[in-house]
């Protein structure tokens, strides 16, 4: 058989009739048409239907275009989970621009760096953060940056306005008949998210329209979402674009319940008042729910499905929250993977195992989601797959359409991340016989003591089983004899008491000798806005 360079099936062209760029923007006009009177965004006393939400997004696109924003420009936003932030996920892209949502907890120096590095033309900023933003503005190079204020009466501290106008006035300048369009190419940049920057300057992760569309569709199928769900936004929308769930809820005509200050009381209130059936959040959210004061709890008549990600949730936390009526699905991902890329899909044969064993299984990260082409765990030296023995540690690497375009203005870091044709996560895991991965540590967090690898995650999981422990973080402490030994930082539950000797005895009963913490420090553990424990801050305490 002769190999032909061209087939008869190649005689077709992509035309408008059969090829439309994939973009989450397509979900919004559909929701407005299909569910015009259904609640789209709810925030305190404010409420918008899908028709109203679409109109506000069109006005936002039109108004920033009048400010001079054109294709490929960066529009930065510093805000919590409010309607304005949801609208920014559509209106900015509808103008052809790129949304850069900035962590509200960043210091002024880092905010200034991001504004300059991203070459932001407009900054939409919640006045609750005017203090840190004002300091940042003194440091930036672009003195022509246009500032728009979001004035939110729910802000704890409503600082002075710093912009040329407020957000609602900006929308009034927009044309409700503005002729927005989809991107010319689905590979066009949609969003820019900066990594946490725990070492060195944060890197700018660039998302494209295609990846965000596929992430949305994959989440719907993998999480088995129904039409018109009620979703509580506890994931910060500035973190991986809120895992893309704003786009997901739009595709389903769901109700997005916004929450400015995440607390156990706010979560229970939303579940009770808005019949919330879905929410996402880091394991710290699970801890909030479990450790809620009795006065904050509300009766739950429905099962609430939680997607959790971040550090592996301790089995004790998973076991405890399911007893309260929550169904937890564990996922894994990074900023570079648009959020979740791997999910712990539940298998029917696990229904019969006891509760504690089910929690251990649920703490695993799982297998590739629909939108992720492939996930492997590879040997750090040979880059070959590790055996499926649940013991051999390797690095997680991924491929797929929901991997970032790359790091903005950083070709060297992009090349390193994509070395060998796979995205290198920097996370260490084992592969189980079932094909499910289980994270053991960050590459930089593994503790090597006397030649033995110690997973800080394993030690933390054991500490979480103590009834007095709310949060635990384990890091390496320099040691003259062993090189490194585990050191544990522990935050206690409200009203609970214990001491180092008691916890040491608890560790002695549950861990091999070389894995036990050699020191336990009681403190409030520093966390990011997304609930991740800031181990770099803890390391400073040992220096």
C-alpha positions as CSV (number, residue, x, y, z in Angstrom):
1,X,0.0,0.0,0.0
2,X,1.4,3.4,-1.0
3,X,1.6,6.0,1.6
4,X,-0.1,9.2,0.4
5,X,0.9,12.5,1.7
6,X,-2.7,13.8,1.2
7,X,-6.0,12.0,1.6
8,X,-9.3,12.6,0.0
9,X,-10.5,13.6,3.5
10,X,-8.1,16.5,3.5
11,X,-10.1,18.4,0.8
12,X,-12.1,20.4,3.3
13,X,-11.5,23.8,4.8
14,X,-12.5,25.2,8.1
15,X,-15.2,27.8,7.5
16,X,-17.5,29.7,9.9
17,X,-20.3,27.2,9.4
18,X,-18.3,24.3,10.7
19,X,-15.5,25.7,12.9
20,X,-16.1,28.1,15.8
21,X,-13.3,28.8,18.3
22,X,-14.0,27.0,21.6
23,X,-14.5,29.6,24.3
24,X,-16.4,29.7,27.6
25,X,-17.9,33.0,26.4
26,X,-20.4,31.0,24.4
27,X,-22.1,29.8,27.6
28,X,-23.3,33.3,28.6
29,X,-25.7,34.2,25.8
30,X,-27.1,30.7,25.9
31,X,-27.8,30.9,29.6
32,X,-29.4,34.4,29.1
33,X,-31.6,33.0,26.4
34,X,-32.5,29.7,28.0
35,X,-32.8,30.8,31.7
36,X,-33.5,34.6,31.4
37,X,-35.4,34.8,34.7
38,X,-33.4,32.3,36.8
39,X,-31.0,33.6,39.5
40,X,-27.5,33.8,38.1
41,X,-25.5,35.6,40.8
42,X,-26.7,36.2,44.4
43,X,-24.7,38.3,46.9
44,X,-26.3,39.5,50.1
45,X,-29.3,41.7,49.0
46,X,-28.1,41.9,45.4
47,X,-29.4,39.4,42.9
48,X,-29.1,39.2,39.1
49,X,-30.9,36.9,36.7
50,X,-29.0,35.4,33.7
51,X,-30.5,38.0,31.4
52,X,-29.3,40.8,33.7
53,X,-25.9,39.2,34.2
54,X,-25.4,39.0,30.4
55,X,-26.5,42.7,30.0
56,X,-24.0,43.8,32.7
57,X,-21.2,41.8,31.1
58,X,-21.9,43.4,27.7
59,X,-21.8,46.9,29.3
60,X,-18.5,46.0,30.9
61,X,-17.0,45.0,27.6
62,X,-18.3,48.1,25.9
63,X,-17.2,50.5,28.7
64,X,-13.6,49.2,28.9
65,X,-13.4,49.4,25.1
66,X,-14.3,53.0,25.4
67,X,-11.4,53.4,27.8
68,X,-9.0,52.3,25.1
69,X,-8.8,48.5,25.8
70,X,-8.1,46.5,22.7
71,X,-7.3,42.9,21.8
72,X,-4.5,41.4,24.0
73,X,-4.5,44.2,26.6
74,X,-4.4,43.2,30.3
75,X,-7.2,44.3,32.7
76,X,-6.3,43.5,36.3
77,X,-8.9,43.0,39.1
78,X,-8.4,43.0,42.8
79,X,-11.6,41.8,44.4
80,X,-13.1,39.0,46.4
81,X,-16.0,36.8,45.3
82,X,-18.6,39.5,44.4
83,X,-20.8,39.9,41.3
84,X,-18.2,42.3,39.8
85,X,-15.6,39.5,39.8
86,X,-18.0,37.1,38.2
87,X,-18.8,39.7,35.5
88,X,-15.1,40.3,34.9
89,X,-14.7,36.7,33.9
90,X,-16.9,37.5,30.8
91,X,-16.9,41.2,30.1
92,X,-13.1,41.6,29.9
93,X,-12.7,38.7,27.4
94,X,-15.7,39.9,25.5
95,X,-13.7,43.1,24.8
96,X,-10.8,40.9,23.5
97,X,-8.7,41.6,26.6
98,X,-7.1,39.3,29.1
99,X,-8.3,39.0,32.7
100,X,-5.6,39.2,35.4
101,X,-7.2,38.5,38.8
102,X,-4.9,39.4,41.6
103,X,-4.8,37.8,45.1
104,X,-6.2,40.3,47.5
105,X,-3.8,39.3,50.3
106,X,-0.6,40.1,48.4
107,X,1.7,42.8,49.7
108,X,2.0,46.1,47.9
109,X,5.4,45.2,46.4
110,X,4.1,42.0,44.8
111,X,0.9,43.8,43.5
112,X,3.1,46.5,41.9
113,X,5.3,43.8,40.3
114,X,2.3,42.0,38.8
115,X,0.7,45.3,37.5
116,X,4.0,46.2,35.8
117,X,4.9,42.7,34.6
118,X,1.4,42.2,33.1
119,X,1.5,45.7,31.5
120,X,-2.0,46.2,32.9
121,X,-3.9,49.1,31.3
122,X,-6.9,49.1,33.7
123,X,-7.2,48.1,37.3
124,X,-10.6,47.3,38.8
125,X,-10.1,47.4,42.5
126,X,-12.4,46.8,45.6
127,X,-12.1,49.8,47.9
128,X,-11.8,47.3,50.8
129,X,-8.2,46.9,49.6
130,X,-7.4,50.5,48.8
131,X,-4.7,50.7,51.4
132,X,-2.5,48.0,49.9
133,X,-3.4,49.0,46.4
134,X,-2.5,52.7,47.0
135,X,0.9,51.7,48.3
136,X,1.4,49.5,45.2
137,X,0.4,52.3,42.8
138,X,3.2,54.4,44.2
139,X,5.7,51.8,43.0
140,X,4.5,51.0,39.5
141,X,6.0,52.3,36.3
142,X,2.8,52.9,34.4
143,X,1.4,56.1,36.0
144,X,-1.4,56.2,33.4
145,X,-3.0,53.1,34.8
146,X,-6.8,53.6,34.9
147,X,-8.3,52.8,38.2
148,X,-12.0,51.7,38.7
149,X,-13.4,51.4,42.2
150,X,-15.7,48.6,43.3
151,X,-17.6,50.0,46.3
152,X,-19.0,47.1,48.3
153,X,-21.1,47.8,51.4
154,X,-20.2,44.3,52.8
155,X,-16.5,45.2,53.0
156,X,-15.2,45.2,56.6
157,X,-13.1,48.3,55.9
158,X,-14.3,50.5,53.1
159,X,-11.2,52.6,52.4
160,X,-11.2,55.7,50.4
161,X,-11.9,55.6,46.7
162,X,-8.8,55.7,44.6
163,X,-10.2,55.5,41.1
164,X,-11.5,57.8,38.5
165,X,-15.0,56.4,38.7
166,X,-16.8,53.5,40.4
167,X,-17.7,50.2,38.8
168,X,-21.5,51.0,38.5
169,X,-20.8,54.3,36.8
170,X,-18.4,52.5,34.5
171,X,-21.2,50.2,33.4
172,X,-23.5,53.1,32.7
173,X,-21.1,54.3,30.0
174,X,-21.3,50.9,28.3
175,X,-23.5,50.3,25.2
176,X,-26.1,47.5,25.9
177,X,-26.0,46.7,22.2
178,X,-22.2,46.4,22.0
179,X,-21.2,44.0,19.3
180,X,-18.8,41.7,21.1
181,X,-17.3,38.7,19.4
182,X,-15.6,35.4,20.2
183,X,-11.8,35.2,19.8
184,X,-10.4,34.8,16.3
185,X,-8.4,31.8,17.6
186,X,-9.2,29.6,20.5
187,X,-5.5,29.6,21.4
188,X,-5.8,33.3,22.2
189,X,-5.0,34.3,25.8
190,X,-8.1,34.5,28.1
191,X,-6.6,34.9,31.6
192,X,-3.4,35.5,33.4
193,X,-2.9,34.1,36.8
194,X,0.3,34.6,38.9
195,X,1.7,31.7,41.0
196,X,2.0,32.2,44.7
197,X,5.6,33.3,44.5
198,X,6.8,31.6,47.6
199,X,10.4,31.7,46.2
200,X,11.5,34.5,43.9
201,X,9.1,36.5,41.8
202,X,5.7,35.0,41.0
203,X,5.3,33.7,37.5
204,X,2.5,34.7,35.1
205,X,0.5,31.6,34.0
206,X,-1.4,32.2,30.7
207,X,-4.6,30.4,29.9
208,X,-6.3,30.2,26.5
209,X,-10.0,30.0,25.5
210,X,-9.8,26.4,24.4
211,X,-8.5,25.1,27.6
212,X,-11.0,26.9,29.7
213,X,-13.9,25.7,27.5
214,X,-12.7,22.1,27.8
215,X,-12.1,22.4,31.6
216,X,-15.7,23.5,31.9
217,X,-17.1,20.6,29.9
218,X,-14.9,18.1,31.7
219,X,-16.0,19.4,35.1
220,X,-19.6,19.0,34.2
221,X,-19.2,15.3,33.1
222,X,-16.6,14.3,35.8
223,X,-18.5,15.9,38.7
224,X,-21.8,14.6,37.2
225,X,-23.3,18.1,37.6
226,X,-27.1,18.5,36.9
227,X,-28.8,21.5,35.2
228,X,-29.4,24.6,37.4
229,X,-27.3,23.6,40.4
230,X,-26.9,26.0,43.4
231,X,-23.2,26.6,43.9
232,X,-21.5,28.4,46.8
233,X,-18.3,30.2,45.7
234,X,-15.9,29.6,48.5
235,X,-13.0,29.1,46.1
236,X,-11.4,32.6,45.5
237,X,-12.1,33.7,42.0
238,X,-8.6,35.1,41.9
239,X,-7.2,31.5,42.3
240,X,-7.1,29.6,39.0
241,X,-10.2,31.7,38.0
242,X,-12.1,30.0,40.8
243,X,-11.3,26.6,39.2
244,X,-13.3,27.7,36.2
245,X,-16.6,27.1,38.1
246,X,-18.1,30.5,37.2
247,X,-17.9,29.3,33.5
248,X,-19.2,25.9,34.5
249,X,-22.2,27.2,36.4
250,X,-23.1,29.5,33.4
251,X,-23.1,26.5,31.1
252,X,-25.6,24.8,33.4
253,X,-27.7,27.9,34.2
254,X,-26.8,27.4,37.8
255,X,-27.1,29.8,40.7
256,X,-23.8,31.3,41.9
257,X,-23.9,32.3,45.5
258,X,-21.1,34.7,46.3
259,X,-19.4,34.9,49.6
260,X,-17.0,37.7,50.6
261,X,-15.8,36.4,53.9
262,X,-15.6,32.6,54.1
263,X,-16.6,31.3,57.5
264,X,-18.4,28.3,58.9
265,X,-21.4,30.5,59.6
266,X,-21.5,31.9,56.0
267,X,-21.2,28.4,54.6
268,X,-24.0,26.9,56.7
269,X,-26.2,30.0,56.1
270,X,-25.8,29.7,52.3
271,X,-26.6,26.0,52.4
272,X,-29.7,26.7,54.4
273,X,-30.9,29.9,52.6
274,X,-30.0,29.1,49.0
275,X,-30.3,25.3,49.0
276,X,-26.7,25.0,48.0
277,X,-25.8,21.6,46.7
278,X,-22.3,22.2,45.4
279,X,-19.2,24.1,46.6
280,X,-15.4,23.9,46.2
281,X,-12.6,24.6,48.6
282,X,-9.3,23.7,50.0
283,X,-9.1,21.2,53.0
284,X,-9.2,24.3,55.3
285,X,-12.9,24.7,54.3
286,X,-13.6,21.1,55.4
287,X,-12.0,21.9,58.7
288,X,-14.1,25.0,59.1
289,X,-17.3,23.0,58.6
290,X,-16.3,20.2,61.0
291,X,-15.1,22.6,63.7
292,X,-18.0,25.0,63.5
293,X,-19.5,26.3,66.7
294,X,-22.9,24.8,67.4
295,X,-24.5,28.2,67.1
296,X,-23.2,28.5,63.5
297,X,-24.7,25.2,62.3
298,X,-27.9,24.8,60.4
299,X,-30.0,21.8,59.6
300,X,-29.1,20.2,56.3
301,X,-31.9,18.7,54.3
302,X,-29.9,18.0,51.2
303,X,-26.5,16.4,50.4
304,X,-23.9,18.9,49.7
305,X,-21.2,17.9,47.3
306,X,-17.8,19.4,47.9
307,X,-14.9,19.4,45.5
308,X,-11.7,19.8,47.5
309,X,-8.1,20.3,46.3
310,X,-4.8,21.4,47.7
311,X,-2.8,19.4,50.2
312,X,-4.3,15.9,50.6
313,X,-7.1,16.1,53.1
314,X,-6.3,14.0,56.2
315,X,-8.5,10.9,56.3
316,X,-9.8,12.0,59.7
317,X,-11.1,15.2,58.2
318,X,-12.8,13.3,55.3
319,X,-14.3,10.8,57.7
320,X,-15.6,13.5,59.9
321,X,-17.2,15.7,57.2
322,X,-19.0,12.8,55.6
323,X,-20.7,12.0,58.9
324,X,-22.2,15.5,58.7
325,X,-23.9,14.8,55.4
326,X,-21.3,16.2,52.9
327,X,-20.0,14.2,50.0
328,X,-16.4,15.0,49.2
329,X,-14.6,14.5,45.9
330,X,-10.9,15.0,46.0
331,X,-9.1,16.6,42.9
332,X,-5.6,17.7,42.2
333,X,-4.2,20.4,40.0
334,X,-2.1,23.5,39.8
335,X,-2.4,27.0,38.6
336,X,-0.6,25.8,35.4
337,X,-3.3,23.2,34.8
338,X,-6.3,25.6,35.1
339,X,-7.1,24.0,38.4
340,X,-8.2,20.4,38.8
341,X,-6.6,17.9,36.3
342,X,-6.9,14.7,38.3
343,X,-9.9,13.4,40.3
344,X,-10.5,10.6,42.7
345,X,-13.4,8.9,40.8
346,X,-15.4,6.7,43.1
347,X,-15.7,3.0,42.3
348,X,-18.7,0.9,43.3
349,X,-16.6,-1.8,44.9
350,X,-15.5,0.7,47.5
351,X,-19.0,1.1,48.8
352,X,-18.7,-1.9,51.0
353,X,-15.5,-1.0,52.8
354,X,-15.7,0.5,56.3
355,X,-15.9,4.3,56.8
356,X,-12.2,4.9,57.8
357,X,-11.0,2.9,54.8
358,X,-13.2,4.8,52.4
359,X,-11.7,8.1,53.8
360,X,-8.2,6.8,53.1
361,X,-9.2,6.0,49.5
362,X,-10.9,9.4,49.1
363,X,-7.7,11.1,50.2
364,X,-6.0,9.9,47.0
365,X,-5.8,12.2,44.1
366,X,-7.0,9.7,41.5
367,X,-6.8,9.5,37.7
368,X,-6.9,11.9,34.8
369,X,-10.1,14.0,34.3
370,X,-11.8,14.0,31.0
371,X,-10.0,17.2,29.8
372,X,-6.6,15.9,30.9
373,X,-4.9,13.7,28.2
374,X,-2.6,11.8,30.5
375,X,-1.1,11.7,34.0
376,X,2.0,9.8,35.0
377,X,4.3,9.4,38.0
378,X,7.9,9.2,36.8
379,X,11.2,8.4,38.4
380,X,13.1,11.6,39.2
381,X,16.3,10.4,37.4
382,X,15.2,8.0,34.6
383,X,11.9,9.7,33.9
384,X,10.4,6.3,33.4
385,X,7.0,5.3,35.1
386,X,7.4,4.2,38.7
387,X,5.9,0.8,39.6
388,X,2.3,0.6,40.7
389,X,3.2,-0.5,44.2
390,X,1.9,2.5,46.2
391,X,5.4,3.0,47.7
392,X,7.8,4.2,45.0
393,X,7.9,8.0,44.9
394,X,8.1,9.9,41.7
395,X,7.1,13.2,40.1
396,X,3.7,13.8,38.7
397,X,3.8,14.9,35.0
398,X,0.8,15.8,32.8
399,X,-0.3,16.4,29.2
400,X,-3.5,17.9,27.9
401,X,-5.4,20.8,26.5
402,X,-5.8,22.3,29.9
403,X,-2.2,22.9,30.4
404,X,-1.1,26.6,30.3
405,X,0.3,28.3,27.2
406,X,3.3,29.0,29.3
407,X,4.8,31.6,31.7
408,X,4.5,35.2,30.5
409,X,7.8,36.7,29.4
410,X,9.7,33.7,30.7
411,X,10.8,31.3,28.0
412,X,13.4,29.6,30.1
413,X,10.9,28.7,32.9
414,X,8.4,27.6,30.2
415,X,10.9,25.3,28.6
416,X,11.9,23.8,31.9
417,X,8.3,23.2,32.8
418,X,7.6,21.4,29.5
419,X,10.9,19.4,29.4
420,X,10.4,16.1,27.6
421,X,7.0,17.0,26.3
422,X,5.3,16.8,29.7
423,X,4.3,19.4,32.2
424,X,6.5,18.9,35.3
425,X,4.4,19.5,38.4
426,X,7.1,19.4,41.1
427,X,4.8,17.2,43.1
428,X,5.8,13.8,44.4
429,X,3.4,10.9,44.5
430,X,3.1,7.1,44.3
431,X,1.0,5.1,41.9
432,X,-1.3,2.5,43.3
433,X,-2.2,-0.8,41.6
434,X,-5.6,0.7,40.8
435,X,-3.9,3.4,38.6
436,X,-4.8,6.1,41.2
437,X,-2.0,8.4,42.2
438,X,-1.5,9.6,45.8
439,X,0.5,12.7,46.6
440,X,3.3,12.4,49.1
441,X,4.8,15.8,49.0
442,X,6.1,18.8,47.1
443,X,9.5,18.1,45.6
444,X,10.9,20.9,47.8
445,X,9.1,19.6,50.9
446,X,10.2,16.0,51.1
447,X,12.3,15.4,54.2
448,X,15.4,13.3,53.8
449,X,16.6,12.1,57.2
450,X,19.6,9.7,57.4
451,X,19.0,8.7,53.7
452,X,15.3,7.9,54.3
453,X,12.6,9.9,52.5
454,X,9.9,11.1,54.9
455,X,6.6,12.4,53.5
456,X,5.5,15.5,55.4
457,X,1.9,14.8,54.2
458,X,1.9,11.4,55.9
459,X,3.1,12.8,59.2
460,X,0.5,15.7,58.9
461,X,-2.2,13.2,58.2
462,X,-1.4,11.3,61.4
463,X,-1.3,14.4,63.5
464,X,-4.8,15.4,62.2
465,X,-6.2,12.3,63.7
466,X,-5.6,13.7,67.2
467,X,-8.9,15.1,68.4
468,X,-7.3,18.4,69.6
469,X,-5.5,19.2,66.3
470,X,-7.2,21.6,63.8
471,X,-4.2,22.1,61.4
472,X,-0.7,20.6,61.2
473,X,2.3,21.4,59.1
474,X,5.5,19.4,59.0
475,X,8.8,20.7,57.6
476,X,12.4,19.7,57.6
477,X,14.6,20.9,60.5
478,X,18.4,20.8,60.0
479,X,20.1,18.2,62.2
480,X,23.8,17.6,62.6
481,X,23.4,13.8,62.8
482,X,20.6,13.0,60.4
483,X,20.9,16.0,58.1
484,X,17.2,16.7,58.4
485,X,14.5,15.7,60.9
486,X,10.7,16.4,60.9
487,X,9.5,19.4,62.9
488,X,5.7,19.8,63.4
489,X,3.8,23.0,63.7
490,X,0.3,22.5,65.3
491,X,-2.7,24.7,65.5
492,X,-5.3,23.5,68.0
493,X,-9.1,23.5,67.7
494,X,-10.9,26.2,69.6
495,X,-11.3,25.2,73.3
496,X,-9.0,22.1,73.0
497,X,-5.8,21.6,74.9
498,X,-2.8,19.3,74.6
499,X,0.9,19.6,75.0
500,X,4.1,18.4,73.3
501,X,4.6,15.4,75.5
502,X,1.0,14.1,74.7
503,X,1.4,14.6,71.0
504,X,4.9,13.0,71.0
505,X,3.3,9.9,72.7
506,X,0.5,10.0,70.1
507,X,3.2,10.0,67.3
508,X,5.1,7.2,69.0
509,X,2.0,5.0,68.8
510,X,1.3,5.7,65.2
511,X,4.5,6.4,63.3
512,X,7.9,4.7,62.7
513,X,10.6,6.2,64.8
514,X,12.4,8.0,62.0
515,X,9.2,9.6,60.8
516,X,8.2,11.1,64.2
517,X,8.6,14.9,64.7
518,X,11.6,15.7,66.8
519,X,10.0,19.0,67.8
520,X,6.4,20.3,68.0
521,X,5.6,24.0,68.0
522,X,2.1,25.3,68.8
523,X,1.0,28.3,66.9
524,X,-1.5,29.8,64.5
525,X,-0.4,28.4,61.2
526,X,0.0,31.0,58.4
527,X,-2.2,30.2,55.3
528,X,-2.8,31.8,51.9
529,X,-6.2,33.2,50.8
530,X,-6.9,29.8,49.2
531,X,-6.2,27.9,52.5
532,X,-2.8,26.6,51.6
533,X,-0.4,26.4,54.5
534,X,2.6,28.7,53.9
535,X,5.5,26.5,54.8
536,X,8.0,29.0,53.8
537,X,6.8,31.2,56.6
538,X,7.3,28.3,59.1
539,X,10.8,27.7,57.8
540,X,11.7,31.3,58.7
541,X,10.9,30.4,62.3
542,X,13.6,27.7,62.3
543,X,16.3,30.0,60.8
